[in-house]
Amino acid sequence: MVISKQYGPFLSRDKVVGREGAVRSTIMDGETGLMPGFRYGMEPVQVEAIIEYLKTVEKPKPPVSSWIAER
């Protein structure tokens, strides 16, 4: 089992629907100290495709601890 540190929020439709403008702004401009902006690396249509995709992603289920999985 590979376990790595989570660096950002779990992204799902719950975080995007109704907040498309804020999500678009974060992707384009970034967040200081958290993620770079992609204003110069992505076309607006690509950002819209990401937003539309995120609207289809279900909220992740809580992880099962290794202790429970081993029993």
PQR file with spaces between the fields and no chain letter, atoms N, CA, C, O and H, PARSE charges and radii, in Angstrom:
ATOM       1  N    MET     1       0.852   -1.172    0.000 -0.4000 1.5000
ATOM       2  CA   MET     1       0.000    0.000    0.000 -0.0000 2.0000
ATOM       3  C    MET     1       0.897    1.233    0.000  0.5500 1.7000
ATOM       4  O    MET     1       1.837    1.329    0.788 -0.5500 1.4000
ATOM       5  N    VAL     2       0.599    2.166   -0.884 -0.4000 1.5000
ATOM       6  CA   VAL     2       1.355    3.408   -0.955 -0.0000 2.0000
ATOM       7  C    VAL     2       0.576    4.478   -0.202  0.5500 1.7000
ATOM       8  O    VAL     2      -0.605    4.703   -0.465 -0.5500 1.4000
ATOM       9  H    VAL     2      -0.165    2.089   -1.524  0.4000 1.0000
ATOM      10  N    ILE     3       1.236    5.119    0.717 -0.4000 1.5000
ATOM      11  CA   ILE     3       0.613    6.196    1.481 -0.0000 2.0000
ATOM      12  C    ILE     3       1.483    7.428    1.306  0.5500 1.7000
ATOM      13  O    ILE     3       2.686    7.380    1.563 -0.5500 1.4000
ATOM      14  H    ILE     3       2.195    4.936    0.931  0.4000 1.0000
ATOM      15  N    SER     4       0.899    8.511    0.880 -0.4000 1.5000
ATOM      16  CA   SER     4       1.649    9.748    0.725 -0.0000 2.0000
ATOM      17  C    SER     4       0.884   10.884    1.380  0.5500 1.7000
ATOM      18  O    SER     4      -0.322   10.797    1.615 -0.5500 1.4000
ATOM      19  H    SER     4      -0.078    8.550    0.671  0.4000 1.0000
ATOM      20  N    LYS     5       1.603   11.931    1.664 -0.4000 1.5000
ATOM      21  CA   LYS     5       1.020   13.101    2.298 -0.0000 2.0000
ATOM      22  C    LYS     5       0.068   13.797    1.324  0.5500 1.7000
ATOM      23  O    LYS     5       0.377   13.936    0.141 -0.5500 1.4000
ATOM      24  H    LYS     5       2.582   12.002    1.474  0.4000 1.0000
ATOM      25  N    GLN     6      -1.059   14.223    1.812 -0.4000 1.5000
ATOM      26  CA   GLN     6      -2.004   14.965    0.992 -0.0000 2.0000
ATOM      27  C    GLN     6      -1.548   16.414    0.944  0.5500 1.7000
ATOM      28  O    GLN     6      -1.303   17.029    1.982 -0.5500 1.4000
ATOM      29  H    GLN     6      -1.311   14.110    2.773  0.4000 1.0000
ATOM      30  N    TYR     7      -1.434   16.962   -0.267 -0.4000 1.5000
ATOM      31  CA   TYR     7      -0.947   18.336   -0.428 -0.0000 2.0000
ATOM      32  C    TYR     7      -2.041   19.349   -0.694  0.5500 1.7000
ATOM      33  O    TYR     7      -1.788   20.552   -0.621 -0.5500 1.4000
ATOM      34  H    TYR     7      -1.633   16.463   -1.110  0.4000 1.0000
ATOM      35  N    GLY     8      -3.208   18.918   -0.991 -0.4000 1.5000
ATOM      36  CA   GLY     8      -4.292   19.849   -1.280 -0.0000 2.0000
ATOM      37  C    GLY     8      -5.617   19.221   -0.899  0.5500 1.7000
ATOM      38  O    GLY     8      -5.663   18.101   -0.390 -0.5500 1.4000
ATOM      39  H    GLY     8      -3.413   17.941   -1.050  0.4000 1.0000
ATOM      40  N    PRO     9      -6.689   19.945   -1.148 -0.5600 1.5000
ATOM      41  CA   PRO     9      -8.004   19.392   -0.803  0.2800 2.0000
ATOM      42  C    PRO     9      -8.389   18.269   -1.763  0.5500 1.7000
ATOM      43  O    PRO     9      -7.944   18.240   -2.910 -0.5500 1.4000
ATOM      44  N    PHE    10      -9.213   17.355   -1.284 -0.4000 1.5000
ATOM      45  CA   PHE    10      -9.812   16.378   -2.188 -0.0000 2.0000
ATOM      46  C    PHE    10     -10.774   17.156   -3.075  0.5500 1.7000
ATOM      47  O    PHE    10     -11.647   17.865   -2.574 -0.5500 1.4000
ATOM      48  H    PHE    10      -9.575   17.379   -0.352  0.4000 1.0000
ATOM      49  N    LEU    11     -10.623   17.031   -4.360 -0.4000 1.5000
ATOM      50  CA   LEU    11     -11.479   17.766   -5.283 -0.0000 2.0000
ATOM      51  C    LEU    11     -12.633   16.893   -5.730  0.5500 1.7000
ATOM      52  O    LEU    11     -12.450   15.745   -6.133 -0.5500 1.4000
ATOM      53  H    LEU    11      -9.914   16.456   -4.767  0.4000 1.0000
ATOM      54  N    SER    12     -13.824   17.460   -5.651 -0.4000 1.5000
ATOM      55  CA   SER    12     -15.022   16.761   -6.094 -0.0000 2.0000
ATOM      56  C    SER    12     -16.060   17.803   -6.476  0.5500 1.7000
ATOM      57  O    SER    12     -15.848   19.006   -6.322 -0.5500 1.4000
ATOM      58  H    SER    12     -13.973   18.393   -5.323  0.4000 1.0000
ATOM      59  N    ARG    13     -17.178   17.317   -6.973 -0.4000 1.5000
ATOM      60  CA   ARG    13     -18.223   18.251   -7.387 -0.0000 2.0000
ATOM      61  C    ARG    13     -18.695   19.118   -6.223  0.5500 1.7000
ATOM      62  O    ARG    13     -19.130   20.249   -6.438 -0.5500 1.4000
ATOM      63  H    ARG    13     -17.350   16.339   -7.098  0.4000 1.0000
ATOM      64  N    ASP    14     -18.616   18.607   -4.992 -0.4000 1.5000
ATOM      65  CA   ASP    14     -19.036   19.380   -3.826 -0.0000 2.0000
ATOM      66  C    ASP    14     -18.215   20.658   -3.663  0.5500 1.7000
ATOM      67  O    ASP    14     -18.713   21.651   -3.132 -0.5500 1.4000
ATOM      68  H    ASP    14     -18.263   17.688   -4.817  0.4000 1.0000
ATOM      69  N    LYS    15     -16.974   20.638   -4.113 -0.4000 1.5000
ATOM      70  CA   LYS    15     -16.084   21.802   -3.979 -0.0000 2.0000
ATOM      71  C    LYS    15     -16.205   22.752   -5.171  0.5500 1.7000
ATOM      72  O    LYS    15     -15.698   23.873   -5.118 -0.5500 1.4000
ATOM      73  H    LYS    15     -16.570   19.831   -4.544  0.4000 1.0000
ATOM      74  N    VAL    16     -16.877   22.315   -6.258 -0.4000 1.5000
ATOM      75  CA   VAL    16     -16.884   23.085   -7.493 -0.0000 2.0000
ATOM      76  C    VAL    16     -18.249   23.686   -7.829  0.5500 1.7000
ATOM      77  O    VAL    16     -18.341   24.871   -8.150 -0.5500 1.4000
ATOM      78  H    VAL    16     -17.289   21.404   -6.302  0.4000 1.0000
ATOM      79  N    VAL    17     -19.299   22.885   -7.757 -0.4000 1.5000
ATOM      80  CA   VAL    17     -20.625   23.346   -8.180 -0.0000 2.0000
ATOM      81  C    VAL    17     -21.032   24.571   -7.358  0.5500 1.7000
ATOM      82  O    VAL    17     -21.029   24.550   -6.127 -0.5500 1.4000
ATOM      83  H    VAL    17     -19.224   21.923   -7.496  0.4000 1.0000
ATOM      84  N    GLY    18     -21.381   25.634   -8.079 -0.4000 1.5000
ATOM      85  CA   GLY    18     -21.761   26.887   -7.428 -0.0000 2.0000
ATOM      86  C    GLY    18     -20.581   27.789   -7.115  0.5500 1.7000
ATOM      87  O    GLY    18     -20.772   28.927   -6.686 -0.5500 1.4000
ATOM      88  H    GLY    18     -21.383   25.652   -9.079  0.4000 1.0000
ATOM      89  N    ARG    19     -19.359   27.301   -7.322 -0.4000 1.5000
ATOM      90  CA   ARG    19     -18.150   28.085   -7.050 -0.0000 2.0000
ATOM      91  C    ARG    19     -17.235   28.103   -8.284  0.5500 1.7000
ATOM      92  O    ARG    19     -16.020   28.261   -8.161 -0.5500 1.4000
ATOM      93  H    ARG    19     -19.204   26.377   -7.671  0.4000 1.0000
ATOM      94  N    GLU    20     -17.824   27.942   -9.456 -0.4000 1.5000
ATOM      95  CA   GLU    20     -17.041   27.834  -10.678 -0.0000 2.0000
ATOM      96  C    GLU    20     -16.102   29.023  -10.872  0.5500 1.7000
ATOM      97  O    GLU    20     -14.959   28.845  -11.294 -0.5500 1.4000
ATOM      98  H    GLU    20     -18.811   27.813   -9.556  0.4000 1.0000
ATOM      99  N    GLY    21     -16.573   30.231  -10.569 -0.4000 1.5000
ATOM     100  CA   GLY    21     -15.744   31.429  -10.725 -0.0000 2.0000
ATOM     101  C    GLY    21     -14.526   31.398   -9.820  0.5500 1.7000
ATOM     102  O    GLY    21     -13.424   31.738  -10.252 -0.5500 1.4000
ATOM     103  H    GLY    21     -17.501   30.375  -10.227  0.4000 1.0000
ATOM     104  N    ALA    22     -14.708   30.998   -8.581 -0.4000 1.5000
ATOM     105  CA   ALA    22     -13.587   30.914   -7.633 -0.0000 2.0000
ATOM     106  C    ALA    22     -12.602   29.827   -8.054  0.5500 1.7000
ATOM     107  O    ALA    22     -11.389   30.009   -7.948 -0.5500 1.4000
ATOM     108  H    ALA    22     -15.603   30.722   -8.230  0.4000 1.0000
ATOM     109  N    VAL    23     -13.125   28.696   -8.530 -0.4000 1.5000
ATOM     110  CA   VAL    23     -12.258   27.603   -8.988 -0.0000 2.0000
ATOM     111  C    VAL    23     -11.468   28.054  -10.209  0.5500 1.7000
ATOM     112  O    VAL    23     -10.267   27.800  -10.302 -0.5500 1.4000
ATOM     113  H    VAL    23     -14.110   28.548   -8.616  0.4000 1.0000
ATOM     114  N    ARG    24     -12.134   28.717  -11.141 -0.4000 1.5000
ATOM     115  CA   ARG    24     -11.478   29.237  -12.342 -0.0000 2.0000
ATOM     116  C    ARG    24     -10.360   30.195  -11.955  0.5500 1.7000
ATOM     117  O    ARG    24      -9.256   30.114  -12.494 -0.5500 1.4000
ATOM     118  H    ARG    24     -13.110   28.923  -11.065  0.4000 1.0000
ATOM     119  N    SER    25     -10.636   31.086  -11.040 -0.4000 1.5000
ATOM     120  CA   SER    25      -9.640   32.061  -10.582 -0.0000 2.0000
ATOM     121  C    SER    25      -8.444   31.369   -9.925  0.5500 1.7000
ATOM     122  O    SER    25      -7.299   31.758  -10.156 -0.5500 1.4000
ATOM     123  H    SER    25     -11.532   31.152  -10.602  0.4000 1.0000
ATOM     124  N    THR    26      -8.701   30.357   -9.119 -0.4000 1.5000
ATOM     125  CA   THR    26      -7.616   29.626   -8.456 -0.0000 2.0000
ATOM     126  C    THR    26      -6.745   28.904   -9.473  0.5500 1.7000
ATOM     127  O    THR    26      -5.520   28.910   -9.359 -0.5500 1.4000
ATOM     128  H    THR    26      -9.631   30.040   -8.931  0.4000 1.0000
ATOM     129  N    ILE    27      -7.368   28.287  -10.460 -0.4000 1.5000
ATOM     130  CA   ILE    27      -6.580   27.593  -11.484 -0.0000 2.0000
ATOM     131  C    ILE    27      -5.744   28.604  -12.272  0.5500 1.7000
ATOM     132  O    ILE    27      -4.562   28.369  -12.523 -0.5500 1.4000
ATOM     133  H    ILE    27      -8.364   28.282  -10.553  0.4000 1.0000
ATOM     134  N    MET    28      -6.341   29.706  -12.654 -0.4000 1.5000
ATOM     135  CA   MET    28      -5.642   30.689  -13.481 -0.0000 2.0000
ATOM     136  C    MET    28      -4.579   31.464  -12.704  0.5500 1.7000
ATOM     137  O    MET    28      -3.475   31.669  -13.209 -0.5500 1.4000
ATOM     138  H    MET    28      -7.301   29.897  -12.450  0.4000 1.0000
ATOM     139  N    ASP    29      -4.897   31.895  -11.486 -0.4000 1.5000
ATOM     140  CA   ASP    29      -4.002   32.770  -10.723 -0.0000 2.0000
ATOM     141  C    ASP    29      -3.197   32.051   -9.653  0.5500 1.7000
ATOM     142  O    ASP    29      -2.198   32.587   -9.173 -0.5500 1.4000
ATOM     143  H    ASP    29      -5.794   31.729  -11.076  0.4000 1.0000
ATOM     144  N    GLY    30      -3.607   30.856   -9.274 -0.4000 1.5000
ATOM     145  CA   GLY    30      -2.919   30.111   -8.228 -0.0000 2.0000
ATOM     146  C    GLY    30      -3.276   30.611   -6.845  0.5500 1.7000
ATOM     147  O    GLY    30      -4.128   31.485   -6.687 -0.5500 1.4000
ATOM     148  H    GLY    30      -4.419   30.420   -9.664  0.4000 1.0000
ATOM     149  N    GLU    31      -2.627   30.057   -5.860 -0.4000 1.5000
ATOM     150  CA   GLU    31      -2.795   30.450   -4.457 -0.0000 2.0000
ATOM     151  C    GLU    31      -1.400   30.570   -3.868  0.5500 1.7000
ATOM     152  O    GLU    31      -0.623   29.617   -3.903 -0.5500 1.4000
ATOM     153  H    GLU    31      -1.935   29.347   -5.988  0.4000 1.0000
ATOM     154  N    THR    32      -1.087   31.719   -3.336 -0.4000 1.5000
ATOM     155  CA   THR    32       0.245   31.963   -2.800 -0.0000 2.0000
ATOM     156  C    THR    32       0.649   30.883   -1.809  0.5500 1.7000
ATOM     157  O    THR    32      -0.046   30.632   -0.824 -0.5500 1.4000
ATOM     158  H    THR    32      -1.719   32.494   -3.308  0.4000 1.0000
ATOM     159  N    GLY    33       1.777   30.252   -2.084 -0.4000 1.5000
ATOM     160  CA   GLY    33       2.308   29.224   -1.200 -0.0000 2.0000
ATOM     161  C    GLY    33       1.653   27.860   -1.332  0.5500 1.7000
ATOM     162  O    GLY    33       2.101   26.897   -0.709 -0.5500 1.4000
ATOM     163  H    GLY    33       2.341   30.456   -2.884  0.4000 1.0000
ATOM     164  N    LEU    34       0.593   27.761   -2.137 -0.4000 1.5000
ATOM     165  CA   LEU    34      -0.128   26.493   -2.262 -0.0000 2.0000
ATOM     166  C    LEU    34      -0.018   25.878   -3.645  0.5500 1.7000
ATOM     167  O    LEU    34       0.256   24.685   -3.780 -0.5500 1.4000
ATOM     168  H    LEU    34       0.228   28.542   -2.642  0.4000 1.0000
ATOM     169  N    MET    35      -0.232   26.696   -4.677 -0.4000 1.5000
ATOM     170  CA   MET    35      -0.129   26.175   -6.039 -0.0000 2.0000
ATOM     171  C    MET    35       0.141   27.322   -6.997  0.5500 1.7000
ATOM     172  O    MET    35      -0.287   28.453   -6.764 -0.5500 1.4000
ATOM     173  H    MET    35      -0.455   27.665   -4.567  0.4000 1.0000
ATOM     174  N    PRO    36       0.852   27.026   -8.077 -0.5600 1.5000
ATOM     175  CA   PRO    36       1.099   28.068   -9.071  0.2800 2.0000
ATOM     176  C    PRO    36      -0.146   28.312   -9.915  0.5500 1.7000
ATOM     177  O    PRO    36      -1.036   27.464   -9.987 -0.5500 1.4000
ATOM     178  N    GLY    37      -0.198   29.461  -10.543 -0.4000 1.5000
ATOM     179  CA   GLY    37      -1.268   29.749  -11.482 -0.0000 2.0000
ATOM     180  C    GLY    37      -0.906   29.186  -12.849  0.5500 1.7000
ATOM     181  O    GLY    37       0.269   29.011  -13.172 -0.5500 1.4000
ATOM     182  H    GLY    37       0.525   30.149  -10.485  0.4000 1.0000
ATOM     183  N    PHE    38      -1.915   28.909  -13.635 -0.4000 1.5000
ATOM     184  CA   PHE    38      -1.695   28.344  -14.959 -0.0000 2.0000
ATOM     185  C    PHE    38      -2.167   29.280  -16.059  0.5500 1.7000
ATOM     186  O    PHE    38      -2.456   28.839  -17.172 -0.5500 1.4000
ATOM     187  H    PHE    38      -2.870   29.051  -13.373  0.4000 1.0000
ATOM     188  N    ARG    39      -2.248   30.566  -15.756 -0.4000 1.5000
ATOM     189  CA   ARG    39      -2.707   31.576  -16.705 -0.0000 2.0000
ATOM     190  C    ARG    39      -1.933   31.530  -18.023  0.5500 1.7000
ATOM     191  O    ARG    39      -2.513   31.687  -19.097 -0.5500 1.4000
ATOM     192  H    ARG    39      -2.014   30.925  -14.852  0.4000 1.0000
ATOM     193  N    TYR    40      -0.627   31.316  -17.930 -0.4000 1.5000
ATOM     194  CA   TYR    40       0.203   31.346  -19.135 -0.0000 2.0000
ATOM     195  C    TYR    40       0.470   29.960  -19.707  0.5500 1.7000
ATOM     196  O    TYR    40       1.101   29.837  -20.757 -0.5500 1.4000
ATOM     197  H    TYR    40      -0.156   31.189  -17.057  0.4000 1.0000
ATOM     198  N    GLY    41       0.009   28.938  -19.046 -0.4000 1.5000
ATOM     199  CA   GLY    41       0.263   27.582  -19.519 -0.0000 2.0000
ATOM     200  C    GLY    41      -0.962   26.849  -20.015  0.5500 1.7000
ATOM     201  O    GLY    41      -0.852   25.768  -20.593 -0.5500 1.4000
ATOM     202  H    GLY    41      -0.503   29.038  -18.193  0.4000 1.0000
ATOM     203  N    MET    42      -2.137   27.433  -19.792 -0.4000 1.5000
ATOM     204  CA   MET    42      -3.373   26.760  -20.208 -0.0000 2.0000
ATOM     205  C    MET    42      -4.276   27.771  -20.899  0.5500 1.7000
ATOM     206  O    MET    42      -4.321   28.948  -20.543 -0.5500 1.4000
ATOM     207  H    MET    42      -2.227   28.311  -19.321  0.4000 1.0000
ATOM     208  N    GLU    43      -4.979   27.280  -21.879 -0.4000 1.5000
ATOM     209  CA   GLU    43      -5.982   28.090  -22.561 -0.0000 2.0000
ATOM     210  C    GLU    43      -7.270   28.068  -21.723  0.5500 1.7000
ATOM     211  O    GLU    43      -7.529   27.096  -21.014 -0.5500 1.4000
ATOM     212  H    GLU    43      -4.942   26.323  -22.169  0.4000 1.0000
ATOM     213  N    PRO    44      -8.074   29.134  -21.803 -0.5600 1.5000
ATOM     214  CA   PRO    44      -9.336   29.148  -21.051  0.2800 2.0000
ATOM     215  C    PRO    44     -10.215   27.917  -21.302  0.5500 1.7000
ATOM     216  O    PRO    44     -10.872   27.437  -20.378 -0.5500 1.4000
ATOM     217  N    VAL    45     -10.235   27.408  -22.521 -0.4000 1.5000
ATOM     218  CA   VAL    45     -11.047   26.224  -22.815 -0.0000 2.0000
ATOM     219  C    VAL    45     -10.539   25.009  -22.041  0.5500 1.7000
ATOM     220  O    VAL    45     -11.336   24.145  -21.673 -0.5500 1.4000
ATOM     221  H    VAL    45      -9.701   27.799  -23.270  0.4000 1.0000
ATOM     222  N    GLN    46      -9.244   24.923  -21.787 -0.4000 1.5000
ATOM     223  CA   GLN    46      -8.691   23.818  -21.001 -0.0000 2.0000
ATOM     224  C    GLN    46      -9.119   23.929  -19.540  0.5500 1.7000
ATOM     225  O    GLN    46      -9.439   22.926  -18.901 -0.5500 1.4000
ATOM     226  H    GLN    46      -8.597   25.624  -22.086  0.4000 1.0000
ATOM     227  N    VAL    47      -9.121   25.149  -19.020 -0.4000 1.5000
ATOM     228  CA   VAL    47      -9.558   25.369  -17.633 -0.0000 2.0000
ATOM     229  C    VAL    47     -11.033   25.008  -17.502  0.5500 1.7000
ATOM     230  O    VAL    47     -11.438   24.389  -16.518 -0.5500 1.4000
ATOM     231  H    VAL    47      -8.861   25.963  -19.540  0.4000 1.0000
ATOM     232  N    GLU    48     -11.832   25.395  -18.489 -0.4000 1.5000
ATOM     233  CA   GLU    48     -13.259   25.047  -18.461 -0.0000 2.0000
ATOM     234  C    GLU    48     -13.446   23.534  -18.496  0.5500 1.7000
ATOM     235  O    GLU    48     -14.335   23.007  -17.827 -0.5500 1.4000
ATOM     236  H    GLU    48     -11.503   25.898  -19.287  0.4000 1.0000
ATOM     237  N    ALA    49     -12.629   22.836  -19.259 -0.4000 1.5000
ATOM     238  CA   ALA    49     -12.724   21.368  -19.319 -0.0000 2.0000
ATOM     239  C    ALA    49     -12.412   20.758  -17.958  0.5500 1.7000
ATOM     240  O    ALA    49     -13.067   19.798  -17.551 -0.5500 1.4000
ATOM     241  H    ALA    49     -11.907   23.264  -19.802  0.4000 1.0000
ATOM     242  N    ILE    50     -11.425   21.296  -17.251 -0.4000 1.5000
ATOM     243  CA   ILE    50     -11.096   20.801  -15.909 -0.0000 2.0000
ATOM     244  C    ILE    50     -12.280   21.019  -14.969  0.5500 1.7000
ATOM     245  O    ILE    50     -12.653   20.121  -14.214 -0.5500 1.4000
ATOM     246  H    ILE    50     -10.893   22.076  -17.582  0.4000 1.0000
ATOM     247  N    ILE    51     -12.860   22.197  -15.016 -0.4000 1.5000
ATOM     248  CA   ILE    51     -14.004   22.504  -14.154 -0.0000 2.0000
ATOM     249  C    ILE    51     -15.172   21.571  -14.456  0.5500 1.7000
ATOM     250  O    ILE    51     -15.807   21.052  -13.538 -0.5500 1.4000
ATOM     251  H    ILE    51     -12.558   22.927  -15.629  0.4000 1.0000
ATOM     252  N    GLU    52     -15.454   21.359  -15.736 -0.4000 1.5000
ATOM     253  CA   GLU    52     -16.548   20.459  -16.114 -0.0000 2.0000
ATOM     254  C    GLU    52     -16.261   19.035  -15.653  0.5500 1.7000
ATOM     255  O    GLU    52     -17.171   18.337  -15.205 -0.5500 1.4000
ATOM     256  H    GLU    52     -14.938   21.781  -16.481  0.4000 1.0000
ATOM     257  N    TYR    53     -15.014   18.596  -15.756 -0.4000 1.5000
ATOM     258  CA   TYR    53     -14.651   17.257  -15.273 -0.0000 2.0000
ATOM     259  C    TYR    53     -14.857   17.162  -13.763  0.5500 1.7000
ATOM     260  O    TYR    53     -15.440   16.195  -13.273 -0.5500 1.4000
ATOM     261  H    TYR    53     -14.275   19.163  -16.120  0.4000 1.0000
ATOM     262  N    LEU    54     -14.376   18.166  -13.027 -0.4000 1.5000
ATOM     263  CA   LEU    54     -14.498   18.126  -11.560 -0.0000 2.0000
ATOM     264  C    LEU    54     -15.956   18.059  -11.115  0.5500 1.7000
ATOM     265  O    LEU    54     -16.254   17.522  -10.048 -0.5500 1.4000
ATOM     266  H    LEU    54     -13.902   18.951  -13.425  0.4000 1.0000
ATOM     267  N    LYS    55     -16.855   18.593  -11.914 -0.4000 1.5000
ATOM     268  CA   LYS    55     -18.289   18.522  -11.595 -0.0000 2.0000
ATOM     269  C    LYS    55     -18.812   17.086  -11.646  0.5500 1.7000
ATOM     270  O    LYS    55     -19.906   16.813  -11.153 -0.5500 1.4000
ATOM     271  H    LYS    55     -16.614   19.029  -12.781  0.4000 1.0000
ATOM     272  N    THR    56     -18.053   16.173  -12.230 -0.4000 1.5000
ATOM     273  CA   THR    56     -18.489   14.778  -12.330 -0.0000 2.0000
ATOM     274  C    THR    56     -17.850   13.881  -11.268  0.5500 1.7000
ATOM     275  O    THR    56     -18.228   12.717  -11.132 -0.5500 1.4000
ATOM     276  H    THR    56     -17.163   16.395  -12.631  0.4000 1.0000
ATOM     277  N    VAL    57     -16.891   14.412  -10.524 -0.4000 1.5000
ATOM     278  CA   VAL    57     -16.132   13.600   -9.571 -0.0000 2.0000
ATOM     279  C    VAL    57     -16.874   13.517   -8.243  0.5500 1.7000
ATOM     280  O    VAL    57     -17.229   14.539   -7.655 -0.5500 1.4000
ATOM     281  H    VAL    57     -16.584   15.357  -10.635  0.4000 1.0000
ATOM     282  N    GLU    58     -17.102   12.311   -7.783 -0.4000 1.5000
ATOM     283  CA   GLU    58     -17.776   12.112   -6.505 -0.0000 2.0000
ATOM     284  C    GLU    58     -16.812   12.336   -5.347  0.5500 1.7000
ATOM     285  O    GLU    58     -15.600   12.174   -5.489 -0.5500 1.4000
ATOM     286  H    GLU    58     -16.813   11.481   -8.260  0.4000 1.0000
ATOM     287  N    LYS    59     -17.361   12.705   -4.216 -0.4000 1.5000
ATOM     288  CA   LYS    59     -16.562   12.896   -3.015 -0.0000 2.0000
ATOM     289  C    LYS    59     -15.910   11.566   -2.629  0.5500 1.7000
ATOM     290  O    LYS    59     -16.587   10.538   -2.601 -0.5500 1.4000
ATOM     291  H    LYS    59     -18.345   12.836   -4.100  0.4000 1.0000
ATOM     292  N    PRO    60     -14.597   11.570   -2.330 -0.5600 1.5000
ATOM     293  CA   PRO    60     -13.937   10.303   -1.988  0.2800 2.0000
ATOM     294  C    PRO    60     -14.431    9.740   -0.661  0.5500 1.7000
ATOM     295  O    PRO    60     -14.814   10.472    0.251 -0.5500 1.4000
ATOM     296  N    LYS    61     -14.408    8.433   -0.590 -0.4000 1.5000
ATOM     297  CA   LYS    61     -14.785    7.769    0.659 -0.0000 2.0000
ATOM     298  C    LYS    61     -13.619    7.883    1.635  0.5500 1.7000
ATOM     299  O    LYS    61     -12.466    7.964    1.211 -0.5500 1.4000
ATOM     300  H    LYS    61     -14.096    7.838   -1.332  0.4000 1.0000
ATOM     301  N    PRO    62     -13.900    7.891    2.925 -0.5600 1.5000
ATOM     302  CA   PRO    62     -12.814    7.956    3.910  0.2800 2.0000
ATOM     303  C    PRO    62     -11.890    6.753    3.760  0.5500 1.7000
ATOM     304  O    PRO    62     -12.355    5.649    3.475 -0.5500 1.4000
ATOM     305  N    PRO    63     -10.585    6.954    3.948 -0.5600 1.5000
ATOM     306  CA   PRO    63      -9.656    5.829    3.813  0.2800 2.0000
ATOM     307  C    PRO    63      -9.868    4.788    4.914  0.5500 1.7000
ATOM     308  O    PRO    63     -10.274    5.116    6.029 -0.5500 1.4000
ATOM     309  N    VAL    64      -9.591    3.554    4.583 -0.4000 1.5000
ATOM     310  CA   VAL    64      -9.665    2.470    5.556 -0.0000 2.0000
ATOM     311  C    VAL    64      -8.279    2.347    6.163  0.5500 1.7000
ATOM     312  O    VAL    64      -7.288    2.229    5.442 -0.5500 1.4000
ATOM     313  H    VAL    64      -9.261    3.287    3.678  0.4000 1.0000
ATOM     314  N    SER    65      -8.210    2.374    7.469 -0.4000 1.5000
ATOM     315  CA   SER    65      -6.883    2.269    8.100 -0.0000 2.0000
ATOM     316  C    SER    65      -6.301    0.885    7.857  0.5500 1.7000
ATOM     317  O    SER    65      -7.041   -0.081    7.668 -0.5500 1.4000
ATOM     318  H    SER    65      -9.015    2.469    8.054  0.4000 1.0000
ATOM     319  N    SER    66      -5.009    0.791    7.862 -0.4000 1.5000
ATOM     320  CA   SER    66      -4.348   -0.506    7.616 -0.0000 2.0000
ATOM     321  C    SER    66      -4.687   -1.510    8.705  0.5500 1.7000
ATOM     322  O    SER    66      -4.718   -2.713    8.445 -0.5500 1.4000
ATOM     323  H    SER    66      -4.408    1.576    8.016  0.4000 1.0000
ATOM     324  N    TRP    67      -4.939   -1.043    9.906 -0.4000 1.5000
ATOM     325  CA   TRP    67      -5.265   -1.960   11.008 -0.0000 2.0000
ATOM     326  C    TRP    67      -6.577   -2.676   10.694  0.5500 1.7000
ATOM     327  O    TRP    67      -6.679   -3.888   10.890 -0.5500 1.4000
ATOM     328  H    TRP    67      -4.914   -0.066   10.117  0.4000 1.0000
ATOM     329  N    ILE    68      -7.568   -1.953   10.217 -0.4000 1.5000
ATOM     330  CA   ILE    68      -8.860   -2.560    9.898 -0.0000 2.0000
ATOM     331  C    ILE    68      -8.711   -3.479    8.685  0.5500 1.7000
ATOM     332  O    ILE    68      -9.271   -4.575    8.665 -0.5500 1.4000
ATOM     333  H    ILE    68      -7.485   -0.970   10.058  0.4000 1.0000
ATOM     334  N    ALA    69      -7.959   -3.039    7.678 -0.4000 1.5000
ATOM     335  CA   ALA    69      -7.813   -3.818    6.460 -0.0000 2.0000
ATOM     336  C    ALA    69      -7.081   -5.149    6.698  0.5500 1.7000
ATOM     337  O    ALA    69      -7.307   -6.115    5.969 -0.5500 1.4000
ATOM     338  H    ALA    69      -7.504   -2.149    7.694  0.4000 1.0000
ATOM     339  N    GLU    70      -6.231   -5.203    7.686 -0.4000 1.5000
ATOM     340  CA   GLU    70      -5.462   -6.413    7.956 -0.0000 2.0000
ATOM     341  C    GLU    70      -6.258   -7.459    8.720  0.5500 1.7000
ATOM     342  O    GLU    70      -5.824   -8.608    8.802 -0.5500 1.4000
ATOM     343  H    GLU    70      -6.047   -4.418    8.278  0.4000 1.0000
ATOM     344  N    ARG    71      -7.390   -7.108    9.275 -0.4000 1.5000
ATOM     345  CA   ARG    71      -8.164   -8.040   10.086 -0.0000 2.0000
ATOM     346  C    ARG    71      -9.343   -8.578    9.383  0.5500 1.7000
ATOM     347  O    ARG    71     -10.088   -9.378    9.950 -0.5500 1.4000
ATOM     348  H    ARG    71      -7.743   -6.174    9.209  0.4000 1.0000
